[in-house]
Amino acid sequence: MKAKDLKHIFYEWQGDVLVLNILGTPMAKQDAILKPKGNQLKISVKAQPQNGKATDYMVDFLAKECGVSASQIEVVYGRESIHKQLRIKAPKKLPKGVEFE
């Protein structure tokens, strides 16, 4: 695999579904979508990491950022982990660094 092939390793499109690999940071000073780190997009949220509440908060935050309802975002894995994969159905807007297919 060439270096240029790694450009978008933190996401992929499956039809109209955006699949994002995320490295989450709970208890941050502000909600933010940061730069990718390896094969994950760094996202920080202000929420506490208790019983998946930070993940729920992150889903709501990303729903607003992507112009969709929270019900259009599925947590594939990582509900109670900093390592997550989310599936966003037909996003209207995209986080920085992600391009429409």
Secondary structure, DSSP 8 states (H G I E B T S, - for coil): --GGGGTTTTEEEETTEEEEEEEEE-S-SS-EEEEEETTEEEEE-SS--STTHHHHHHHHHHHHHHTS-GGGEEEEE-TTSSEEEEEEES-SS--TT----
